[in-house]
């Protein structure tokens, strides 16, 4: 009987690491592989969109018929199927190869078009171009979602990670304004742009050996001493640039745009004051995001918290980065309060809504919750087990 109990205990111990190997959103956003997938998807999407927007015009100017252009569309549709098949069937077994090989093949086909301009009217090469580009376009977002599932995040963390990755679709709109194809009828500039995007995608992926998040995340923390700040003062700091912007819009709408630089309009009535307020706001936002992550970690370290530097970069540079960070901070503060026998300090729906329509108030609300959480006595797991005994 003792042997059976011992073997059962050994089985429990061996299964513990696998059960604990969950990636939080902070783990994902603090890893290079996540941002490598983000940037690779972004570059691939931009390159594909530039080609799709310009190919009909270039092919027509080089003498291609509508039937030949239709062959490219056929190849692109088949590529969508190939990309989905690769993402769901191959990416799980060979994550790195499943992304790098389609990039290399697409770059080789694009290089052939660059070296031999007459291929713009070749049905076979147009089909190959469509198939490879369609594969790349579908493969990256689907494969990235597959890799994220392997990280076993919570539903909220998975949704937030996908929301950030979905911002790569904004490149579709950005690519439509790029002038690389508007005055180019030979197609060389477009192919150069496509090749550059494919090469950049391969470069950011090259240093990553494990793309599937199969290994446990590394511990990482940078703790600061907690500091309470006035939520009202924080809100005022972020509202000042909005006041300056509204003032400028009012002056312009009243037909007095030529007098924007007049001293009579005060500190909120000039373009220079608006620029100063915006720069000051961004600097303080970076400082606040950096400090609050370190200060919350200073109370009690947690894998759910981003490193201060990662959080600062995401809030400033990534679309939807600030709302995601504010929501995760509010959720973390509430969970810490629940774990220590206190009711939730912040309303998550209110934070999410305010972060999208009026971020200054959402930031002030998170600071209010952080101030309250600093006064909560943290109960360690060992204390809980001791009380239970």
ZABA-963875 format. One record per atom (N, C-alpha, C): x, y, z negated. Coordinates in steps of 0.1 Angstrom, whole numbers, padded with zeros to 4 digits, always signed. Each point is the difference from the previous one (the first is absolute). Example, Ala and Ser with C-alpha at 12.3 -4.5 7.8 and 13.67 -1.06 7.14 Angstrom:
! residues 2
+0132-0057-0078;-0009+0012+0000;+0009+0012+0000;-0004+0011+0007;+0009+0011+0000;-0008+0011-0008;
END
This chain:
! residues 389
+0008-0012+0000;-0008+0012+0000;+0009+0013+0000;+0011-0001-0008;+0008+0012+0000;+0007+0002+0013;+0003-0011+0007;+0007+0001+0013;-0010+0006+0010;-0013-0004-0001;-0010+0006+0009;-0002+0015-0002;+0000+0004-0014;-0002+0014-0003;+0012+0008+0005;+0012-0006-0002;+0013+0006+0005;+0000+0002+0015;-0005-0010+0007;+0000+0001+0015;-0010+0011+0004;-0011+0000-0007;-0010+0010+0003;+0005+0014-0002;+0007+0002-0011;+0006+0013-0003;+0010+0004+0010;+0008-0010+0004;+0010+0003+0011;-0007+0005+0013;-0011-0007+0003;-0007+0004+0012;-0006+0014-0001;-0005+0003-0012;-0005+0014-0002;+0011+0010+0002;+0012-0003-0005;+0011+0009+0001;+0005+0002+0014;+0000-0011+0007;+0004+0001+0014;-0010+0008+0009;-0012+0000-0004;-0010+0007+0008;-0002+0015-0004;+0006+0004-0011;-0001+0013-0004;+0006+0011+0009;+0012-0002+0005;+0006+0010+0009;-0009+0002+0012;-0005-0011+0006;-0009+0002+0012;-0012+0008-0003;-0006-0003-0012;-0012+0007-0004;+0002+0015-0002;+0012+0003-0006;+0003+0014-0003;+0006+0008+0012;+0002-0007+0011;+0007+0007+0011;-0011+0008+0008;-0005+0011-0006;-0009+0009+0007;+0007+0013+0002;-0003+0006+0012;+0005+0013+0003;-0010+0010-0003;+0003+0010-0008;-0009+0011-0002;+0002+0010+0011;-0009+0010+0001;+0002+0011+0010;+0013+0007-0002;+0003+0002-0012;+0013+0007-0003;+0012-0009+0005;-0001-0013-0002;+0011-0009+0005;+0001+0002+0015;-0012+0000+0007;+0000+0000+0015;+0006+0014+0004;-0004+0010-0005;+0004+0014+0004;+0014+0003-0004;+0006-0008-0009;+0014+0002-0005;+0009-0009+0008;-0005-0008+0009;+0009-0009+0007;+0003+0005+0014;+0012-0002+0005;+0004+0004+0014;-0008-0007+0010;-0003-0013-0002;-0007-0008+0010;-0014+0006+0004;-0007+0005-0010;-0013+0006+0002;+0001+0012+0010;+0010+0008-0003;+0002+0012+0008;+0006-0003+0014;+0008-0011+0000;+0005-0005+0013;-0012-0004+0009;-0010-0008-0006;-0012-0004+0008;-0008+0013+0003;-0001+0009-0009;-0008+0013+0003;+0006+0007+0012;+0014+0002+0000;+0006+0008+0010;+0000-0008+0013;+0003-0013+0000;+0000-0008+0012;-0014+0000+0007;-0011-0001-0008;-0013+0001+0005;-0003+0014+0006;+0005+0010-0007;-0002+0014+0005;+0007+0002+0013;+0013-0004+0001;+0008+0002+0013;-0006-0008+0011;-0004-0013-0003;-0006-0008+0011;-0013+0006+0005;-0008+0005-0009;-0013+0006+0004;+0002+0012+0009;+0009+0009-0004;+0003+0012+0008;+0005-0004+0014;+0009-0010+0001;+0005-0004+0013;-0010-0005+0009;-0009-0009-0006;-0010-0006+0008;-0010+0010+0005;-0004+0010-0009;-0010+0010+0004;+0006+0009+0011;+0012+0004-0001;+0006+0008+0010;-0001-0007+0014;+0004-0013+0000;-0001-0007+0013;-0014-0002+0005;-0010-0003-0009;-0013-0001+0004;-0006+0012+0006;+0003+0012-0006;-0005+0013+0005;+0006+0004+0013;+0012-0004+0003;+0007+0005+0011;+0000-0010+0012;-0001-0013-0002;+0001-0010+0010;-0009+0002+0012;-0013+0003-0002;-0008+0001+0012;+0004+0012+0009;+0004+0011-0006;+0004+0012+0008;+0013-0003+0007;+0010-0006-0007;+0013-0003+0006;-0002-0010+0011;-0007-0011-0002;-0002-0011+0010;-0007+0006+0012;-0010+0008-0001;-0006+0006+0011;+0009+0009+0008;+0008+0008-0007;+0009+0009+0007;+0011-0008+0008;+0003-0012-0005;+0010-0009+0007;-0006-0009+0010;-0013+0001+0003;-0006-0008+0011;-0007-0012-0005;-0002-0003-0013;-0006-0012-0005;-0015+0002+0002;-0007-0012+0004;-0014+0001+0002;-0007-0002-0013;-0014+0002+0000;-0008-0002-0012;+0001-0015-0004;+0001-0009+0009;+0000-0014-0003;+0013-0003-0008;+0011+0006+0004;+0013-0003-0007;+0000+0006-0014;-0007+0012-0001;-0001+0005-0014;-0009-0009-0008;-0010-0006+0006;-0009-0009-0007;+0008-0012-0005;+0010-0004+0008;+0008-0012-0004;+0007+0004-0014;+0005+0012-0001;+0006+0004-0013;-0010-0001-0011;-0012+0004+0002;-0011+0000-0010;-0003-0015-0003;+0000-0009+0010;-0002-0014-0003;+0011-0006-0009;+0012+0004+0004;+0012-0005-0008;-0001+0005-0015;-0005+0013-0001;-0001+0006-0013;-0010-0007-0009;-0011-0004+0006;-0011-0007-0007;+0005-0014-0004;+0007-0007+0008;+0006-0013-0003;+0010+0002-0011;+0008+0011+0000;+0010+0003-0010;-0007+0002-0014;-0012+0006+0000;-0007+0001-0013;-0003-0014-0006;-0004-0009+0008;-0002-0014-0005;+0013-0006-0004;+0011+0001+0007;+0013-0005-0004;+0004+0006-0013;-0001+0013-0001;+0004+0007-0013;-0008-0006-0012;-0013-0001+0002;-0008-0006-0011;+0004-0014-0004;+0003-0008+0011;+0004-0014-0003;+0013+0000-0007;+0010+0008+0005;+0013+0000-0007;-0001+0005-0014;-0009+0010-0003;-0001+0005-0014;-0005-0010-0009;-0010-0008+0004;-0007-0009-0009;+0006-0014+0000;+0008-0004+0011;+0005-0014+0001;+0015+0000-0002;+0008+0010+0004;+0014+0000+0001;+0006+0008-0011;-0006+0012-0003;+0006+0009-0009;+0002-0006-0014;-0009-0008-0005;+0001-0006-0013;+0012-0010-0001;+0004-0006+0011;+0011-0009+0000;+0014+0007+0003;+0000+0009+0009;+0012+0007+0004;-0003+0015+0000;-0001+0006-0011;-0004+0014+0000;+0009+0009+0008;+0013-0001-0002;+0009+0010+0007;+0000-0003+0015;+0001-0012+0004;+0001-0004+0014;-0013+0004+0007;-0011-0002-0006;-0013+0003+0006;-0002+0014+0004;+0008+0010-0007;-0001+0014+0003;+0011+0004+0010;+0012-0005-0003;+0012+0004+0008;+0000-0005+0014;-0004-0013+0002;+0000-0005+0014;-0010+0007+0009;-0012+0003-0003;-0009+0008+0008;+0006+0014+0003;+0006+0006-0010;+0006+0013+0002;+0011-0001+0011;+0009-0010-0001;+0011-0002+0009;-0005-0002+0014;-0011-0009+0002;-0005-0003+0013;-0007+0013+0006;-0007+0007-0008;-0006+0012+0005;+0010+0010+0004;+0011+0002-0007;+0011+0009+0003;+0007-0005+0013;+0001-0013+0002;+0007-0005+0013;-0009+0003+0012;-0013-0002-0001;-0009+0003+0011;+0000+0015+0003;+0000+0008-0011;+0000+0015+0002;+0013+0004+0007;+0011-0006-0004;+0013+0003+0006;+0001-0004+0015;-0007-0011+0003;-0001-0004+0015;-0007+0011+0008;-0011+0006-0006;-0007+0011+0007;+0009+0012+0001;+0008+0002-0009;+0009+0012+0000;+0011-0002+0010;+0005-0012+0002;+0011-0002+0009;-0005-0001+0014;-0012-0006+0002;-0005-0002+0014;-0014+0007+0000;+0000+0013+0005;-0013+0008+0000;-0010-0007+0009;+0003-0008+0010;-0009-0006+0008;-0009-0010-0006;+0003-0004-0012;-0008-0010-0008;-0013+0006-0004;-0002+0013+0000;-0013+0006-0003;-0011-0005+0008;+0003-0005+0012;-0011-0005+0009;+0001-0015+0001;+0008-0007-0008;+0001-0015+0000;-0011-0006-0009;-0009-0007+0005;-0011-0006-0008;+0005-0009-0011;+0011-0008+0003;+0005-0009-0011;+0006+0007-0011;+0008+0011+0003;+0006+0007-0011;-0010+0009-0007;-0010+0005+0007;-0010+0008-0007;-0008-0009-0010;-0002-0013+0004;-0007-0009-0009;+0009-0003-0012;+0013-0002+0003;+0010-0003-0011;+0000+0012-0010;+0001+0012+0006;+0000+0012-0009;-0012+0001-0009;-0012-0002+0007;-0013+0000-0008;+0000-0010-0011;+0005-0012+0003;-0001-0011-0010;+0009+0002-0011;+0013+0005+0002;+0009+0002-0011;-0004+0012-0008;-0005+0011+0006;-0004+0012-0007;-0013-0003-0008;-0009-0008+0005;-0012-0004-0007;+0003-0008-0012;+0010-0009+0002;+0004-0009-0011;+0006+0008-0012;+0009+0010+0003;+0006+0008-0010;-0011+0009-0007;-0009+0005+0008;-0010+0009-0006;-0009-0007-0010;-0004-0013+0003;-0008-0007-0009;+0007-0007-0012;+0012-0005+0004;+0008-0008-0010;+0003+0007-0013;+0005+0013+0001;+0006+0006-0011;-0010+0003-0011;-0012+0006+0003;-0009+0002-0011;-0006-0013-0006;-0002-0010+0008;-0006-0013-0005;+0011-0007-0008;+0012-0001+0005;+0011-0007-0007;+0003+0007-0014;-0001+0013+0000;+0003+0007-0012;-0011-0003-0010;-0013+0000+0004;-0010-0004-0009;+0002-0014-0005;+0004-0009+0008;+0003-0014-0004;+0011-0001-0010;+0011+0008+0002;+0010+0001-0010;-0004+0005-0014;-0009+0010+0001;-0005+0006-0013;-0009-0010-0007;-0007-0009+0006;-0008-0010-0006;+0009-0009-0008;+0012-0003+0006;+0010-0009-0007;+0005+0006-0012;+0000+0013-0002;+0004+0007-0012;-0009-0002-0012;-0012-0005+0003;-0011-0002-0010;-0003+0012-0009;-0002+0011+0007;-0004+0012-0008;-0014+0000-0004;-0004+0008-0009;-0014+0001-0004;-0008+0007+0012;-0013-0001-0001;-0008+0005+0011;+0002+0015+0002;+0001+0008-0011;+0002+0014+0001;+0014+0003+0006;+0010-0007-0005;+0013+0002+0005;+0001-0004+0015;-0006-0010+0004;+0000-0005+0014;-0007+0011+0009;-0012+0005-0005;-0007+0010+0007;+0008+0013+0002;+0007+0004-0011;+0008+0012+0001;+0011-0001+0009;+0007-0012+0000;+0011-0002+0009;-0005+0000+0015;-0011-0006+0002;-0005+0000+0014;-0005+0014+0004;-0005+0008-0009;-0004+0014+0003;+0012+0008+0004;+0012-0002-0006;+0012+0007+0004;+0005-0005+0013;-0001-0013+0002;+0005-0005+0013;-0010+0004+0012;-0012+0002-0003;-0010+0004+0010;+0003+0014+0005;+0008+0008-0008;+0003+0013+0005;+0009+0000+0012;+0006-0011+0003;+0008-0001+0012;-0008+0002+0013;-0013-0002-0002;-0009+0002+0012;-0001+0015+0003;+0004+0009-0009;+0000+0014+0004;+0010+0003+0011;+0010-0009+0002;+0009+0001+0011;-0007+0000+0013;-0011-0007+0001;-0008+0000+0012;-0004+0014+0004;-0005+0008-0009;-0003+0014+0002;+0012+0008+0003;+0011-0002-0008;+0012+0008+0002;+0006-0003+0014;+0000-0013+0005;+0006-0003+0012;-0008+0007+0012;-0013+0002-0002;-0007+0007+0011;+0004+0014+0003;+0007+0006-0010;+0004+0014+0001;+0015+0001+0004;+0007-0012+0001;+0014+0000+0004;+0002+0003+0015;+0008+0010+0003;+0002+0004+0014;+0009-0009+0009;+0004-0012-0006;+0010-0008+0007;-0004-0005+0014;-0013-0001+0002;-0005-0006+0012;-0008+0010+0009;-0002+0012-0005;-0009+0009+0007;+0006+0005+0013;+0013+0002+0000;+0007+0006+0012;+0009-0011+0006;-0002-0012-0003;+0009-0011+0005;-0008-0009+0009;+0003-0001+0013;-0007-0009+0009;+0008-0012+0003;+0013+0000-0004;+0009-0012+0003;-0001-0011-0010;-0005+0004-0012;-0001-0009-0011;+0012-0002-0009;+0012+0006+0004;+0012-0002-0007;-0001+0005-0015;-0005+0012-0001;-0002+0006-0014;-0008-0009-0009;-0011-0005+0006;-0009-0008-0008;+0006-0013-0004;+0008-0007+0009;+0007-0012-0003;+0011+0003-0011;+0007+0011+0002;+0010+0004-0010;-0007+0001-0014;-0011+0007-0001;-0008+0002-0012;-0004-0014-0006;-0005-0009+0009;-0005-0013-0005;+0012-0008-0005;+0011+0000+0007;+0012-0007-0004;+0005+0006-0014;+0000+0013-0001;+0005+0006-0013;-0009-0005-0011;-0013+0000+0002;-0009-0005-0011;+0002-0014-0004;+0002-0009+0011;+0002-0014-0003;+0014-0002-0007;+0010+0007+0004;+0013-0001-0006;+0000+0004-0015;-0007+0011-0002;-0002+0005-0014;-0007-0010-0009;-0010-0006+0006;-0008-0010-0008;+0009-0012-0003;+0009-0004+0009;+0009-0011-0002;+0011+0004-0010;+0004+0012+0000;+0011+0005-0009;-0005+0000-0015;-0012+0004-0002;-0005+0001-0014;-0003-0014-0005;-0003-0010+0009;-0003-0013-0004;+0013-0009-0002;+0010+0004+0007;+0013-0008+0000;+0005-0003-0014;+0001+0010-0009;+0006-0004-0013;-0008-0009-0009;-0013-0002+0003;-0009-0008-0008;+0001-0014+0003;+0004-0009-0010;+0000-0014+0003;-0013-0007-0004;-0007+0004-0010;-0012-0006-0004;-0011+0011+0001;-0009-0002+0010;-0011+0009+0002;-0013-0004-0006;-0001-0012-0005;-0012-0006-0005;-0003+0002-0015;+0008+0007-0007;-0002+0003-0014;-0002-0014-0008;+0008-0010+0004;-0001-0013-0006;+0008-0001-0013;+0009+0009-0002;+0008+0000-0013;-0006+0011-0010;+0003-0003-0012;-0005+0009-0011;+0006+0014+0002;-0008+0011-0003;+0005+0013+0001;+0011+0003-0011;+0009+0008+0003;+0011+0003-0010;-0005+0010-0010;+0004-0001-0013;-0004+0010-0010;+0007+0013+0003;-0008+0011-0002;+0006+0013+0003;-0008+0011-0008;+0008+0007-0008;-0006+0011-0008;+0010+0011-0002;-0005+0012-0001;+0008+0011-0004;-0009+0009-0010;+0003-0001-0013;-0009+0005-0010;+0005+0014-0004;-0010+0009-0003;+0002+0013-0005;-0008+0002-0013;+0004+0009-0008;-0007+0003-0012;-0014+0007+0004;-0011-0005-0006;-0013+0005+0003;-0001+0015-0003;-0007+0008+0008;-0002+0014-0002;-0014+0004+0004;-0007+0006-0010;-0014+0004+0003;+0000+0014+0008;-0008+0001+0010;-0001+0012+0008;-0015+0004+0000;-0002+0013+0002;-0014+0006+0000;-0006-0004+0014;-0011-0008+0000;-0007-0003+0012;-0005+0013+0007;-0004+0010-0008;-0005+0012+0006;+0011+0008+0008;+0011+0001-0006;+0012+0006+0006;+0004-0007+0013;+0000-0013+0000;+0003-0008+0011;-0010+0003+0012;-0013+0000-0004;-0010+0003+0011;+0002+0014+0005;+0003+0010-0008;+0002+0014+0005;+0012+0000+0010;+0011-0007-0004;+0012+0000+0009;-0004-0005+0014;-0008-0010+0001;-0003-0006+0013;-0011+0008+0007;-0008+0008-0008;-0011+0007+0007;+0005+0013+0006;+0010+0006-0005;+0005+0012+0005;+0003+0000+0015;+0006-0010+0006;+0002+0000+0015;-0014-0001+0007;-0010-0006-0006;-0013-0001+0006;-0006+0014+0001;+0001+0007-0011;-0005+0014-0001;+0007+0009+0011;+0013-0002+0001;+0007+0008+0010;-0004-0003+0014;-0003-0013+0003;-0004-0005+0013;-0014+0006+0003;-0009-0001-0009;-0014+0005+0002;+0000+0015+0002;+0009+0007-0007;+0001+0014+0002;+0005+0004+0014;+0010-0008+0005;+0005+0003+0013;-0011-0003+0011;-0008-0011-0002;-0010-0003+0009;-0011+0010+0000;-0003+0006-0012;-0010+0011+0000;+0005+0012+0007;+0013+0004-0002;+0005+0011+0007;+0000-0002+0015;+0004-0012+0005;+0000-0002+0014;-0014+0000+0006;-0010-0006-0008;-0014+0000+0005;-0006+0013+0001;+0005+0010-0008;-0006+0013+0000;+0006+0009+0011;+0009-0006+0008;+0006+0008+0011;+0011+0009-0004;+0007-0003-0011;+0010+0008-0005;+0014-0007-0001;+0001-0010+0010;+0012-0008-0001;+0013+0007+0002;+0000+0012+0007;+0012+0007+0002;+0005+0007-0012;-0009+0000-0011;+0004+0007-0012;+0004-0010-0011;+0003-0012+0004;+0002-0011-0010;+0012+0003-0009;+0010+0007+0006;+0012+0003-0007;+0000+0013-0008;-0012+0006+0000;-0001+0013-0007;+0000-0002-0016;+0008+0008-0007;+0000-0002-0015;-0013+0002-0006;-0009+0007+0006;-0013+0003-0006;-0008-0012-0002;+0003-0011+0006;-0008-0013-0002;+0005-0008-0012;+0010+0005-0007;+0005-0007-0012;+0007-0013+0003;+0004-0007-0011;+0008-0012+0001;-0008-0012+0007;-0013+0001+0001;-0007-0011+0007;-0004+0003+0014;+0005+0011+0005;-0005+0004+0014;+0011+0000+0010;+0011-0007-0001;+0010+0000+0010;+0005-0015+0003;+0005-0001+0012;+0005-0014+0004;+0012-0004-0008;+0008+0010-0004;+0012-0003-0008;-0004-0005-0014;-0010+0006-0006;-0004-0005-0013;-0006-0014+0001;-0007-0003+0011;-0006-0013+0001;+0012-0010+0002;+0010+0003+0007;+0011-0009+0002;+0007-0003-0013;+0002+0011-0008;+0007-0001-0013;-0009-0009-0009;-0013+0002-0001;-0009-0008-0008;+0001-0015+0004;+0000-0002+0013;+0000-0014+0005;+0013-0007-0004;+0011+0006+0002;+0013-0006-0003;+0001-0002-0015;-0005+0010-0008;+0000-0002-0015;-0009-0012-0004;-0011-0001+0007;-0010-0011-0004;+0006-0013+0003;+0007-0002+0012;+0006-0013+0004;+0011-0003-0010;+0008+0010-0004;+0011-0003-0009;-0005-0005-0013;-0011+0007-0005;-0005-0004-0013;-0007-0013+0001;-0007-0003+0011;-0007-0013+0002;+0011-0011-0001;+0011+0002+0007;+0010-0010+0000;+0006-0002-0014;+0002+0011-0007;+0005-0001-0014;-0011-0007-0009;-0012+0003+0001;-0011-0006-0008;-0001-0015+0002;-0001-0004+0013;-0001-0014+0003;+0012-0008-0005;+0012+0006+0001;+0012-0006-0004;+0000-0002-0015;-0003+0011-0007;+0000-0001-0015;-0010-0009-0006;-0013+0001+0005;-0010-0007-0007;+0002-0016+0001;+0006-0004+0011;+0002-0015+0001;+0011-0004-0010;+0010+0008-0001;+0011-0003-0010;-0005+0001-0014;-0009+0010-0003;-0005+0002-0014;-0010-0011-0004;-0008-0005+0009;-0009-0011-0003;+0008-0013-0002;+0011-0001+0008;+0009-0012-0003;+0008+0002-0013;+0002+0012-0004;+0007+0002-0013;-0008-0004-0012;-0014+0000+0001;-0008-0004-0010;+0000-0016-0001;-0002-0006+0011;+0001-0015+0001;+0002-0003+0015;+0011-0007+0003;+0004-0004+0014;-0011-0009+0005;-0002+0001+0013;-0010-0008+0007;+0004-0002+0015;-0002-0012+0005;+0002-0002+0015;-0010+0007+0008;-0011+0005-0006;-0010+0007+0008;+0004+0014+0003;+0010+0005-0006;+0004+0014+0002;+0011+0000+0011;-0001+0010+0009;+0010+0002+0010;+0012+0006-0007;+0012-0001+0007;+0011+0007-0005;-0002+0015+0003;+0005+0009-0008;-0003+0015+0002;+0003+0004+0014;+0012-0004+0006;+0004+0005+0013;-0009-0005+0011;-0004-0013-0001;-0009-0006+0010;-0014+0007+0000;-0005+0003-0012;-0013+0007-0001;+0001+0014+0005;+0011+0007-0002;+0001+0013+0005;+0000+0000+0015;+0008-0009+0006;+0001+0000+0015;-0014-0004+0006;-0007-0009-0006;-0013-0004+0005;-0010+0011+0000;+0000+0007-0012;-0010+0011-0001;+0002+0011+0010;+0013+0003+0003;+0003+0011+0009;-0001-0003+0014;+0005-0012+0004;+0002-0004+0014;-0010-0009+0007;-0007-0008-0008;-0009-0010+0006;-0015+0005+0000;-0007+0000+0011;-0014+0003+0000;-0008-0009-0010;-0009+0006-0007;-0007-0007-0010;+0008-0005-0012;+0013+0004+0000;+0009-0005-0011;-0004+0006-0013;-0003+0013-0001;-0004+0006-0013;-0013-0005-0005;-0011-0002+0008;-0012-0006-0006;+0002-0014-0006;+0008-0008+0008;+0003-0014-0005;+0008+0001-0013;+0010+0008-0001;+0007+0001-0012;-0008+0005-0012;-0009+0010+0002;-0008+0005-0011;-0010-0011-0004;-0005-0008+0009;-0010-0010-0004;+0007-0011-0008;+0012-0004+0005;+0007-0011-0008;+0005+0005-0013;+0004+0013-0002;+0003+0005-0013;-0012+0000-0009;-0011+0005+0005;-0012+0000-0008;-0004-0014-0005;+0001-0010+0010;-0004-0013-0004;+0010-0006-0010;+0013+0003+0001;+0010-0004-0009;-0002+0005-0014;-0003+0013-0001;-0003+0007-0013;-0012-0006-0006;-0011-0003+0007;-0012-0006-0006;+0003-0014-0004;+0008-0008+0007;+0003-0014-0004;+0008+0000-0012;+0010+0010-0001;+0008+0000-0012;-0009+0004-0013;-0010+0009+0002;-0009+0003-0011;-0008-0012-0004;-0005-0008+0010;-0008-0012-0003;+0008-0010-0008;+0012-0002+0005;+0009-0010-0007;+0003+0003-0014;-0001+0013-0004;+0003+0004-0013;-0012+0004-0008;-0012-0005+0005;-0012+0002-0008;-0007+0014+0001;+0003+0007+0011;-0005+0013+0002;-0009+0000+0013;-0010+0008+0000;-0009+0001+0012;+0008+0007+0011;-0004-0003+0013;+0006+0007+0011;+0001+0015-0001;+0011+0006+0004;+0002+0014-0001;-0004+0008+0012;-0001-0006+0011;-0002+0007+0013;-0010-0007+0008;-0009+0007+0007;-0010-0006+0009;+0007-0002+0014;+0001-0013+0004;+0007-0003+0012;-0008+0006+0012;-0013-0002+0001;-0007+0006+0012;+0002+0015+0001;+0000+0007-0012;+0002+0015+0001;+0014+0003+0005;+0010-0008-0005;+0014+0003+0005;+0001-0003+0015;-0006-0011+0005;+0001-0003+0014;-0007+0011+0008;-0012+0005-0004;-0007+0010+0008;+0008+0013+0000;+0005+0004-0012;+0007+0013-0001;+0013+0000+0008;+0007-0012-0001;+0013-0001+0007;-0002+0002+0015;-0012-0003+0006;-0002+0002+0014;-0005+0013+0004;-0009+0006-0009;-0006+0013+0003;+0007+0012-0007;+0005-0002-0012;+0007+0011-0007;+0010-0006-0009;+0012-0003+0005;+0011-0006-0008;+0004+0007-0012;+0000+0013-0001;+0005+0007-0013;-0008-0005-0012;-0013-0002+0001;-0008-0005-0011;+0003-0014-0003;+0002-0008+0010;+0004-0014-0003;+0013-0001-0007;+0010+0008+0004;+0013+0000-0007;-0002+0004-0014;-0008+0011-0003;-0002+0004-0014;-0007-0011-0008;-0009-0007+0006;-0007-0011-0007;+0010-0011-0004;+0008-0003+0009;+0010-0011-0003;+0010+0005-0011;+0004+0012+0001;+0008+0005-0011;-0007+0000-0013;-0013+0003+0000;-0008+0000-0013;+0000-0014-0005;-0002-0010+0008;+0001-0014-0004;+0013-0004-0005;+0011+0004+0007;+0013-0003-0005;+0003+0006-0014;-0004+0013-0002;+0002+0006-0013;-0007-0008-0011;-0012-0005+0003;-0007-0008-0010;+0007-0013-0002;+0005-0006+0010;+0006-0014-0001;+0013+0001-0008;+0007+0011+0000;+0012+0001-0008;-0002-0001-0015;-0013+0003-0004;-0003-0001-0014;-0005-0014-0004;-0001-0009+0010;-0005-0014-0003;+0011-0008-0006;-0002-0007-0010;+0010-0010-0006;+0000-0012+0009;+0012-0003+0006;+0001-0011+0009;+0001-0013-0008;-0009-0010+0003;+0000-0013-0007;+0008-0010+0009;+0011-0005-0005;+0008-0009+0007;-0007-0014+0000;+0003-0008+0011;-0006-0014+0000;+0004-0008-0012;+0012+0001-0005;+0004-0007-0012;-0008+0003-0012;-0004+0013-0001;-0009+0004-0011;-0014-0006+0000;-0005-0001+0013;-0013-0006+0002;+0000-0014-0004;+0010-0008+0004;+0001-0014-0004;+0002-0002-0014;+0008+0010-0007;+0002-0001-0014;-0013+0002-0008;-0008+0010+0005;-0013+0002-0006;-0010-0011+0001;+0001-0007+0012;-0009-0011+0002;+0004-0012-0009;+0013-0002-0003;+0004-0010-0008;-0004+0003-0015;
END
